[in-house]
Amino acid sequence: MEKICITVEEAAKVASVSDEQIRDWAKDFDFPSMKIGARGGKRLIHADAFSDWLRKKCELRYGERRYEIHNPVSIAKQKGGETA
């Protein structure tokens, strides 16, 4: 049976990032996780939703880079020129 939820440590391995990065991402309002336990000591992350969230995050970053590459102001900054 495949896991529905994964731990912070497992998510870090899946995404090739540190545990701390996962905890930082978990502060985002749209991160697919929940805290469980009497004191909220353990965070569980929905595995499929995490994959979707990460894919969307990467797509947004791709859009930022595309914009920077094709934006004349960004190109001028890269070349050390004046922008305004």
Biopython code that builds the backbone (N, CA, C, O; Angstrom):
import numpy as np
from Bio.PDB.StructureBuilder import StructureBuilder

atoms = [
    (1, "MET", "N", (0.834, -1.183, 0.000)),
    (1, "MET", "CA", (0.000, 0.000, 0.000)),
    (1, "MET", "C", (0.884, 1.253, 0.000)),
    (1, "MET", "O", (1.853, 1.343, 0.753)),
    (2, "GLU", "N", (0.537, 2.196, -0.841)),
    (2, "GLU", "CA", (1.292, 3.441, -0.951)),
    (2, "GLU", "C", (0.864, 4.422, 0.148)),
    (2, "GLU", "O", (-0.313, 4.505, 0.501)),
    (3, "LYS", "N", (1.840, 5.157, 0.677)),
    (3, "LYS", "CA", (1.560, 6.134, 1.734)),
    (3, "LYS", "C", (0.743, 7.298, 1.189)),
    (3, "LYS", "O", (0.954, 7.751, 0.064)),
    (4, "ILE", "N", (-0.183, 7.769, 1.996)),
    (4, "ILE", "CA", (-0.965, 8.955, 1.652)),
    (4, "ILE", "C", (-0.239, 10.199, 2.145)),
    (4, "ILE", "O", (-0.191, 11.217, 1.455)),
    (5, "CYS", "N", (0.323, 10.108, 3.345)),
    (5, "CYS", "CA", (1.042, 11.236, 3.942)),
    (5, "CYS", "C", (2.485, 10.848, 4.225)),
    (5, "CYS", "O", (2.793, 9.689, 4.502)),
    (6, "ILE", "N", (3.363, 11.843, 4.149)),
    (6, "ILE", "CA", (4.782, 11.639, 4.426)),
    (6, "ILE", "C", (5.227, 12.643, 5.485)),
    (6, "ILE", "O", (4.565, 13.654, 5.716)),
    (7, "THR", "N", (6.349, 12.350, 6.121)),
    (7, "THR", "CA", (6.898, 13.234, 7.148)),
    (7, "THR", "C", (7.738, 14.334, 6.505)),
    (7, "THR", "O", (8.013, 14.303, 5.305)),
    (8, "VAL", "N", (8.133, 15.288, 7.310)),
    (8, "VAL", "CA", (9.006, 16.369, 6.836)),
    (8, "VAL", "C", (10.302, 15.780, 6.273)),
    (8, "VAL", "O", (10.776, 16.205, 5.219)),
    (9, "GLU", "N", (10.860, 14.818, 6.970)),
    (9, "GLU", "CA", (12.117, 14.206, 6.542)),
    (9, "GLU", "C", (11.962, 13.485, 5.205)),
    (9, "GLU", "O", (12.834, 13.576, 4.341)),
    (10, "GLU", "N", (10.849, 12.769, 5.039)),
    (10, "GLU", "CA", (10.601, 12.067, 3.777)),
    (10, "GLU", "C", (10.370, 13.049, 2.629)),
    (10, "GLU", "O", (10.842, 12.829, 1.514)),
    (11, "ALA", "N", (9.650, 14.122, 2.903)),
    (11, "ALA", "CA", (9.404, 15.147, 1.885)),
    (11, "ALA", "C", (10.707, 15.808, 1.459)),
    (11, "ALA", "O", (10.902, 16.105, 0.280)),
    (12, "ALA", "N", (11.597, 16.037, 2.420)),
    (12, "ALA", "CA", (12.899, 16.642, 2.104)),
    (12, "ALA", "C", (13.689, 15.744, 1.155)),
    (12, "ALA", "O", (14.318, 16.230, 0.214)),
    (13, "LYS", "N", (13.657, 14.440, 1.402)),
    (13, "LYS", "CA", (14.365, 13.512, 0.514)),
    (13, "LYS", "C", (13.751, 13.503, -0.877)),
    (13, "LYS", "O", (14.471, 13.500, -1.876)),
    (14, "VAL", "N", (12.428, 13.498, -0.948)),
    (14, "VAL", "CA", (11.731, 13.489, -2.235)),
    (14, "VAL", "C", (12.085, 14.739, -3.044)),
    (14, "VAL", "O", (12.318, 14.654, -4.250)),
    (15, "ALA", "N", (12.125, 15.891, -2.385)),
    (15, "ALA", "CA", (12.370, 17.162, -3.065)),
    (15, "ALA", "C", (13.850, 17.526, -3.161)),
    (15, "ALA", "O", (14.201, 18.531, -3.778)),
    (16, "SER", "N", (14.713, 16.721, -2.558)),
    (16, "SER", "CA", (16.166, 16.988, -2.553)),
    (16, "SER", "C", (16.499, 18.334, -1.912)),
    (16, "SER", "O", (17.328, 19.091, -2.419)),
    (17, "VAL", "N", (15.840, 18.618, -0.791)),
    (17, "VAL", "CA", (16.110, 19.832, -0.026)),
    (17, "VAL", "C", (16.278, 19.446, 1.441)),
    (17, "VAL", "O", (16.100, 18.283, 1.804)),
    (18, "SER", "N", (16.615, 20.405, 2.269)),
    (18, "SER", "CA", (16.789, 20.132, 3.697)),
    (18, "SER", "C", (15.440, 20.076, 4.416)),
    (18, "SER", "O", (14.431, 20.576, 3.919)),
    (19, "ASP", "N", (15.450, 19.458, 5.593)),
    (19, "ASP", "CA", (14.263, 19.435, 6.442)),
    (19, "ASP", "C", (13.819, 20.861, 6.769)),
    (19, "ASP", "O", (12.626, 21.164, 6.794)),
    (20, "GLU", "N", (14.791, 21.718, 7.018)),
    (20, "GLU", "CA", (14.498, 23.110, 7.356)),
    (20, "GLU", "C", (13.774, 23.821, 6.206)),
    (20, "GLU", "O", (12.882, 24.635, 6.447)),
    (21, "GLN", "N", (14.151, 23.520, 4.966)),
    (21, "GLN", "CA", (13.469, 24.124, 3.818)),
    (21, "GLN", "C", (12.002, 23.699, 3.780)),
    (21, "GLN", "O", (11.122, 24.512, 3.498)),
    (22, "ILE", "N", (11.747, 22.432, 4.063)),
    (22, "ILE", "CA", (10.360, 21.954, 4.105)),
    (22, "ILE", "C", (9.595, 22.697, 5.191)),
    (22, "ILE", "O", (8.455, 23.105, 4.973)),
    (23, "ARG", "N", (10.204, 22.878, 6.352)),
    (23, "ARG", "CA", (9.536, 23.609, 7.441)),
    (23, "ARG", "C", (9.260, 25.062, 7.051)),
    (23, "ARG", "O", (8.226, 25.616, 7.424)),
    (24, "ASP", "N", (10.171, 25.677, 6.310)),
    (24, "ASP", "CA", (9.943, 27.042, 5.824)),
    (24, "ASP", "C", (8.783, 27.066, 4.832)),
    (24, "ASP", "O", (7.902, 27.922, 4.919)),
    (25, "TRP", "N", (8.784, 26.130, 3.894)),
    (25, "TRP", "CA", (7.691, 26.055, 2.922)),
    (25, "TRP", "C", (6.363, 25.814, 3.618)),
    (25, "TRP", "O", (5.332, 26.319, 3.174)),
    (26, "ALA", "N", (6.372, 25.048, 4.707)),
    (26, "ALA", "CA", (5.141, 24.707, 5.419)),
    (26, "ALA", "C", (4.462, 25.945, 6.002)),
    (26, "ALA", "O", (3.281, 25.896, 6.344)),
    (27, "LYS", "N", (5.188, 27.040, 6.116)),
    (27, "LYS", "CA", (4.610, 28.293, 6.596)),
    (27, "LYS", "C", (3.728, 28.953, 5.533)),
    (27, "LYS", "O", (2.897, 29.802, 5.857)),
    (28, "ASP", "N", (3.907, 28.561, 4.259)),
    (28, "ASP", "CA", (3.086, 29.105, 3.170)),
    (28, "ASP", "C", (1.643, 28.641, 3.342)),
    (28, "ASP", "O", (1.402, 27.491, 3.712)),
    (29, "PHE", "N", (0.690, 29.519, 3.079)),
    (29, "PHE", "CA", (-0.720, 29.189, 3.295)),
    (29, "PHE", "C", (-1.199, 28.032, 2.427)),
    (29, "PHE", "O", (-2.147, 27.342, 2.802)),
    (30, "ASP", "N", (-0.572, 27.804, 1.285)),
    (30, "ASP", "CA", (-1.055, 26.773, 0.372)),
    (30, "ASP", "C", (-0.261, 25.460, 0.444)),
    (30, "ASP", "O", (-0.489, 24.556, -0.361)),
    (31, "PHE", "N", (0.657, 25.353, 1.390)),
    (31, "PHE", "CA", (1.445, 24.125, 1.519)),
    (31, "PHE", "C", (0.553, 23.012, 2.065)),
    (31, "PHE", "O", (-0.150, 23.213, 3.055)),
    (32, "PRO", "N", (0.576, 21.836, 1.425)),
    (32, "PRO", "CA", (-0.366, 20.754, 1.778)),
    (32, "PRO", "C", (0.062, 19.919, 2.980)),
    (32, "PRO", "O", (0.460, 18.764, 2.829)),
    (33, "SER", "N", (-0.021, 20.502, 4.169)),
    (33, "SER", "CA", (0.390, 19.765, 5.364)),
    (33, "SER", "C", (-0.528, 20.080, 6.536)),
    (33, "SER", "O", (-1.331, 21.012, 6.497)),
    (34, "MET", "N", (-0.380, 19.272, 7.578)),
    (34, "MET", "CA", (-1.121, 19.501, 8.815)),
    (34, "MET", "C", (-0.247, 19.063, 9.971)),
    (34, "MET", "O", (0.593, 18.173, 9.835)),
    (35, "LYS", "N", (-0.458, 19.702, 11.112)),
    (35, "LYS", "CA", (0.235, 19.305, 12.336)),
    (35, "LYS", "C", (-0.687, 18.387, 13.114)),
    (35, "LYS", "O", (-1.895, 18.615, 13.184)),
    (36, "ILE", "N", (-0.108, 17.343, 13.700)),
    (36, "ILE", "CA", (-0.902, 16.422, 14.499)),
    (36, "ILE", "C", (-0.280, 16.268, 15.878)),
    (36, "ILE", "O", (0.876, 16.633, 16.095)),
    (37, "GLY", "N", (-1.042, 15.735, 16.787)),
    (37, "GLY", "CA", (-0.556, 15.530, 18.145)),
    (37, "GLY", "C", (-1.107, 16.579, 19.080)),
    (37, "GLY", "O", (-1.619, 17.614, 18.652)),
    (38, "ALA", "N", (-0.995, 16.297, 20.355)),
    (38, "ALA", "CA", (-1.537, 17.180, 21.385)),
    (38, "ALA", "C", (-0.943, 18.583, 21.311)),
    (38, "ALA", "O", (-1.645, 19.572, 21.523)),
    (39, "ARG", "N", (0.331, 18.664, 21.013)),
    (39, "ARG", "CA", (1.010, 19.961, 20.941)),
    (39, "ARG", "C", (1.417, 20.313, 19.515)),
    (39, "ARG", "O", (2.249, 21.195, 19.305)),
    (40, "GLY", "N", (0.835, 19.630, 18.540)),
    (40, "GLY", "CA", (1.178, 19.903, 17.148)),
    (40, "GLY", "C", (2.624, 19.585, 16.850)),
    (40, "GLY", "O", (3.283, 20.303, 16.098)),
    (41, "GLY", "N", (3.124, 18.502, 17.441)),
    (41, "GLY", "CA", (4.538, 18.190, 17.338)),
    (41, "GLY", "C", (4.990, 17.531, 16.063)),
    (41, "GLY", "O", (6.182, 17.544, 15.754)),
    (42, "LYS", "N", (4.069, 16.949, 15.308)),
    (42, "LYS", "CA", (4.465, 16.251, 14.089)),
    (42, "LYS", "C", (3.696, 16.824, 12.911)),
    (42, "LYS", "O", (2.489, 17.053, 13.000)),
    (43, "ARG", "N", (4.393, 17.051, 11.813)),
    (43, "ARG", "CA", (3.764, 17.578, 10.604)),
    (43, "ARG", "C", (3.685, 16.462, 9.572)),
    (43, "ARG", "O", (4.678, 15.792, 9.289)),
    (44, "LEU", "N", (2.500, 16.269, 9.016)),
    (44, "LEU", "CA", (2.307, 15.313, 7.940)),
    (44, "LEU", "C", (1.985, 16.064, 6.662)),
    (44, "LEU", "O", (1.269, 17.066, 6.682)),
    (45, "ILE", "N", (2.514, 15.577, 5.557)),
    (45, "ILE", "CA", (2.367, 16.223, 4.260)),
    (45, "ILE", "C", (1.685, 15.240, 3.318)),
    (45, "ILE", "O", (2.128, 14.101, 3.173)),
    (46, "HIS", "N", (0.618, 15.679, 2.686)),
    (46, "HIS", "CA", (-0.097, 14.834, 1.739)),
    (46, "HIS", "C", (0.807, 14.637, 0.516)),
    (46, "HIS", "O", (1.174, 15.603, -0.153)),
    (47, "ALA", "N", (1.161, 13.386, 0.232)),
    (47, "ALA", "CA", (2.176, 13.070, -0.784)),
    (47, "ALA", "C", (1.793, 13.569, -2.178)),
    (47, "ALA", "O", (2.596, 14.237, -2.830)),
    (48, "ASP", "N", (0.579, 13.257, -2.646)),
    (48, "ASP", "CA", (0.177, 13.686, -3.997)),
    (48, "ASP", "C", (0.051, 15.199, -4.088)),
    (48, "ASP", "O", (0.477, 15.805, -5.071)),
    (49, "ALA", "N", (-0.533, 15.806, -3.063)),
    (49, "ALA", "CA", (-0.684, 17.261, -3.059)),
    (49, "ALA", "C", (0.678, 17.950, -3.005)),
    (49, "ALA", "O", (0.854, 19.020, -3.587)),
    (50, "PHE", "N", (1.640, 17.343, -2.309)),
    (50, "PHE", "CA", (2.994, 17.899, -2.246)),
    (50, "PHE", "C", (3.639, 17.900, -3.630)),
    (50, "PHE", "O", (4.270, 18.881, -4.021)),
    (51, "SER", "N", (3.482, 16.809, -4.365)),
    (51, "SER", "CA", (4.023, 16.750, -5.731)),
    (51, "SER", "C", (3.402, 17.836, -6.602)),
    (51, "SER", "O", (4.104, 18.508, -7.357)),
    (52, "ASP", "N", (2.083, 18.006, -6.495)),
    (52, "ASP", "CA", (1.403, 19.050, -7.273)),
    (52, "ASP", "C", (1.877, 20.434, -6.862)),
    (52, "ASP", "O", (2.131, 21.286, -7.713)),
    (53, "TRP", "N", (1.999, 20.662, -5.543)),
    (53, "TRP", "CA", (2.445, 21.957, -5.035)),
    (53, "TRP", "C", (3.848, 22.295, -5.533)),
    (53, "TRP", "O", (4.126, 23.419, -5.951)),
    (54, "LEU", "N", (4.723, 21.293, -5.477)),
    (54, "LEU", "CA", (6.104, 21.499, -5.910)),
    (54, "LEU", "C", (6.171, 21.769, -7.415)),
    (54, "LEU", "O", (6.949, 22.613, -7.858)),
    (55, "ARG", "N", (5.362, 21.058, -8.198)),
    (55, "ARG", "CA", (5.324, 21.269, -9.643)),
    (55, "ARG", "C", (4.884, 22.700, -9.957)),
    (55, "ARG", "O", (5.471, 23.365, -10.809)),
    (56, "LYS", "N", (3.839, 23.167, -9.256)),
    (56, "LYS", "CA", (3.347, 24.536, -9.472)),
    (56, "LYS", "C", (4.392, 25.563, -9.072)),
    (56, "LYS", "O", (4.562, 26.578, -9.747)),
    (57, "LYS", "N", (5.095, 25.301, -7.974)),
    (57, "LYS", "CA", (6.149, 26.218, -7.523)),
    (57, "LYS", "C", (7.251, 26.329, -8.587)),
    (57, "LYS", "O", (7.756, 27.418, -8.860)),
    (58, "CYS", "N", (7.607, 25.205, -9.170)),
    (58, "CYS", "CA", (8.626, 25.206, -10.224)),
    (58, "CYS", "C", (8.133, 25.923, -11.470)),
    (58, "CYS", "O", (8.896, 26.649, -12.108)),
    (59, "GLU", "N", (6.866, 25.731, -11.825)),
    (59, "GLU", "CA", (6.307, 26.414, -12.990)),
    (59, "GLU", "C", (6.319, 27.925, -12.788)),
    (59, "GLU", "O", (6.615, 28.675, -13.718)),
    (60, "LEU", "N", (6.000, 28.372, -11.580)),
    (60, "LEU", "CA", (6.036, 29.806, -11.299)),
    (60, "LEU", "C", (7.445, 30.354, -11.430)),
    (60, "LEU", "O", (7.644, 31.436, -11.983)),
    (61, "ARG", "N", (8.419, 29.619, -10.928)),
    (61, "ARG", "CA", (9.820, 30.053, -11.044)),
    (61, "ARG", "C", (10.223, 30.108, -12.507)),
    (61, "ARG", "O", (10.949, 31.016, -12.911)),
    (62, "TYR", "N", (9.761, 29.148, -13.316)),
    (62, "TYR", "CA", (10.073, 29.160, -14.739)),
    (62, "TYR", "C", (9.517, 30.427, -15.376)),
    (62, "TYR", "O", (10.180, 31.049, -16.206)),
    (63, "GLY", "N", (8.305, 30.810, -14.993)),
    (63, "GLY", "CA", (7.702, 32.030, -15.509)),
    (63, "GLY", "C", (8.489, 33.266, -15.117)),
    (63, "GLY", "O", (8.616, 34.194, -15.915)),
    (64, "GLU", "N", (9.021, 33.296, -13.898)),
    (64, "GLU", "CA", (9.837, 34.431, -13.456)),
    (64, "GLU", "C", (11.095, 34.540, -14.297)),
    (64, "GLU", "O", (11.461, 35.630, -14.738)),
    (65, "ARG", "N", (11.757, 33.417, -14.519)),
    (65, "ARG", "CA", (12.992, 33.438, -15.309)),
    (65, "ARG", "C", (12.708, 33.846, -16.750)),
    (65, "ARG", "O", (13.469, 34.613, -17.340)),
    (66, "ARG", "N", (11.615, 33.337, -17.318)),
    (66, "ARG", "CA", (11.249, 33.709, -18.687)),
    (66, "ARG", "C", (11.013, 35.205, -18.774)),
    (66, "ARG", "O", (11.445, 35.852, -19.729)),
    (67, "TYR", "N", (10.323, 35.761, -17.775)),
    (67, "TYR", "CA", (10.040, 37.184, -17.759)),
    (67, "TYR", "C", (11.340, 37.976, -17.679)),
    (67, "TYR", "O", (11.516, 38.961, -18.396)),
    (68, "GLU", "N", (12.250, 37.545, -16.805)),
    (68, "GLU", "CA", (13.519, 38.242, -16.645)),
    (68, "GLU", "C", (14.340, 38.204, -17.920)),
    (68, "GLU", "O", (15.005, 39.181, -18.263)),
    (69, "ILE", "N", (14.299, 37.083, -18.622)),
    (69, "ILE", "CA", (15.080, 36.935, -19.851)),
    (69, "ILE", "C", (14.551, 37.858, -20.940)),
    (69, "ILE", "O", (15.333, 38.430, -21.699)),
    (70, "HIS", "N", (13.223, 38.010, -21.026)),
    (70, "HIS", "CA", (12.620, 38.769, -22.127)),
    (70, "HIS", "C", (12.235, 40.192, -21.756)),
    (70, "HIS", "O", (11.740, 40.929, -22.609)),
    (71, "ASN", "N", (12.443, 40.595, -20.524)),
    (71, "ASN", "CA", (12.087, 41.928, -20.066)),
    (71, "ASN", "C", (13.253, 42.884, -20.354)),
    (71, "ASN", "O", (14.358, 42.663, -19.858)),
    (72, "PRO", "N", (13.028, 43.938, -21.145)),
    (72, "PRO", "CA", (14.121, 44.874, -21.484)),
    (72, "PRO", "C", (14.785, 45.505, -20.261)),
    (72, "PRO", "O", (15.993, 45.742, -20.274)),
    (73, "VAL", "N", (14.016, 45.782, -19.202)),
    (73, "VAL", "CA", (14.593, 46.371, -17.997)),
    (73, "VAL", "C", (15.546, 45.381, -17.350)),
    (73, "VAL", "O", (16.636, 45.753, -16.914)),
    (74, "SER", "N", (15.135, 44.122, -17.286)),
    (74, "SER", "CA", (15.975, 43.082, -16.713)),
    (74, "SER", "C", (17.248, 42.892, -17.537)),
    (74, "SER", "O", (18.332, 42.718, -16.980)),
    (75, "ILE", "N", (17.116, 42.927, -18.849)),
    (75, "ILE", "CA", (18.276, 42.755, -19.731)),
    (75, "ILE", "C", (19.258, 43.908, -19.510)),
    (75, "ILE", "O", (20.469, 43.690, -19.459)),
    (76, "ALA", "N", (18.740, 45.138, -19.377)),
    (76, "ALA", "CA", (19.616, 46.286, -19.138)),
    (76, "ALA", "C", (20.350, 46.161, -17.811)),
    (76, "ALA", "O", (21.534, 46.484, -17.717)),
    (77, "LYS", "N", (19.645, 45.691, -16.785)),
    (77, "LYS", "CA", (20.285, 45.494, -15.482)),
    (77, "LYS", "C", (21.406, 44.469, -15.563)),
    (77, "LYS", "O", (22.468, 44.651, -14.967)),
    (78, "GLN", "N", (21.166, 43.384, -16.305)),
    (78, "GLN", "CA", (22.183, 42.336, -16.440)),
    (78, "GLN", "C", (23.425, 42.875, -17.136)),
    (78, "GLN", "O", (24.542, 42.443, -16.852)),
    (79, "LYS", "N", (23.224, 43.816, -18.046)),
    (79, "LYS", "CA", (24.357, 44.367, -18.801)),
    (79, "LYS", "C", (24.955, 45.592, -18.100)),
    (79, "LYS", "O", (25.905, 46.197, -18.597)),
    (80, "GLY", "N", (24.389, 45.950, -16.940)),
    (80, "GLY", "CA", (24.926, 47.079, -16.167)),
    (80, "GLY", "C", (24.463, 48.427, -16.673)),
    (80, "GLY", "O", (25.064, 49.453, -16.352)),
    (81, "GLY", "N", (23.407, 48.439, -17.456)),
    (81, "GLY", "CA", (22.909, 49.703, -18.025)),
    (81, "GLY", "C", (21.871, 50.358, -17.158)),
    (81, "GLY", "O", (21.416, 49.797, -16.161)),
    (82, "GLU", "N", (21.498, 51.573, -17.559)),
    (82, "GLU", "CA", (20.474, 52.327, -16.851)),
    (82, "GLU", "C", (19.093, 51.775, -17.226)),
    (82, "GLU", "O", (18.869, 51.333, -18.353)),
    (83, "THR", "N", (18.175, 51.813, -16.252)),
    (83, "THR", "CA", (16.832, 51.291, -16.509)),
    (83, "THR", "C", (15.792, 52.387, -16.551)),
    (83, "THR", "O", (14.707, 52.163, -17.087)),
    (84, "ALA", "N", (16.063, 53.534, -16.025)),
    (84, "ALA", "CA", (15.073, 54.612, -16.085)),
    (84, "ALA", "C", (15.759, 55.955, -15.971)),
    (84, "ALA", "O", (15.097, 56.991, -16.000)),
]
sb = StructureBuilder()
sb.init_structure("model")
sb.init_model(0)
sb.init_chain("A")
sb.init_seg("    ")
for serial, (resi, resn, name, xyz) in enumerate(atoms, 1):
    if name == "N":
        sb.init_residue(resn, " ", resi, " ")
    sb.init_atom(name, np.array(xyz, "f"), 0.0, 1.0, " ", f" {name:<3s}", serial, name[0])
structure = sb.get_structure()
